[in-house]
Amino acid sequence: MSRDESQQTALEPVVGPISDALARGAVAGLGGHGRATGALVEAGLVPADVLAGMTLFLLVGQPRRPRADGEKAKGAVAGGVWVREQVTVHRPVRIGEALRVEGASVGLFTRRGRRYGVNTSSTFDAEGRLLVSSCTTGLLRYRKEEGVADDPEVLAEVPGPDPGAAAANPAAAALAALRPGDVFEGEPTVVTLEMMRARDAGRDDNPIHTDPAVAAREGLAAPIAGGNHVVSFLNETLMRAWHPAALLYGAHLDVRFEAQTYAGATVRPRAEVVRVAAGLAELAVEIESDDRVSVAGTLQLPLAPEAG
């Protein structure tokens, strides 16, 4: 069910660049397995999995009421767990460039005793050009509430793949060669707590990714890797196969986070081309974490006109 725009609550816009430390944290979070991601960052560009976190960037930047005890105010982000990410990267984003992020709180719903929130964001450059569109569904607290009735899932209108960006993609030739049945698999990689802390680049927005005590308080067996951190292993696999910037020109990712990836888990990313038609390549993507699927969904890549 979609929600009428008049019922949405606009969020306060947030401005600011994506720092070099955050971009390099994406490389460090791959624990020595980020050759393509590292090449992209060295070229001054932000990896697609970092751009998938622009809704979080917006939420963290919202004004907080000061606490009476003078401690730093925390919002609902701390302890939250993303369960679905829908994101389109329309244009590459340079590290350190001026950005403006706008968005809205679309709504809340309850499913099986847990409360979820849906938020959208749009990221623009200094000239007002759209860079990233995203919609994030987040679990507000991991612990269940007993006796709470289910609501219909709140859905938002989100952009799909952006065909207008495809012609500039340096991976255009590699993407034109894709055929149904092509499979891309990444090397099994253990995600350590050190890699999770490196990924966060010293931030404390969501300490369930870095602090065992906070994770335990939220009912988790151990800290869990952030959803976009887990996706970075899939992105690295595809970037190695095609080009480091392949995912920055109109690509649309829609994934659900089916299970947690705990510190110490082994992740195995896989993508299979399921359709190539009408100027679009569609891949079914999944990531296993310790032999269970933790991430599943689709990746749609617009093809350059001569390749479509």
ABEGO torsion letter per residue (X at the ends): XBBBAAABBBBBBBBEBBBAAAAAAAAAAAGGAAAAAAAAAAAGBBBAAAAAAAAAAAAAABBBBBBAAGBBBBBAABGBBBABBBBBBABBBBBGBBBBBBEBBAEBBBBGGBBBBBBBBBBBBAAGBBABBBBBBBBABABBBBGBBBBBBBBBBBBBBBAAAAAABAAAAAAAABBBGBBBBBBBBBBBAAAAAAAAGGBAABAAAABAAAAAAAGBABBBBBAAAAAAAAAAAAAAAAEAAAAABGBBBBBBBABBBBBGBBBBBBBBBABBBGGBBBBBBBBBBGGBBABBEBBBBBBBAAAX
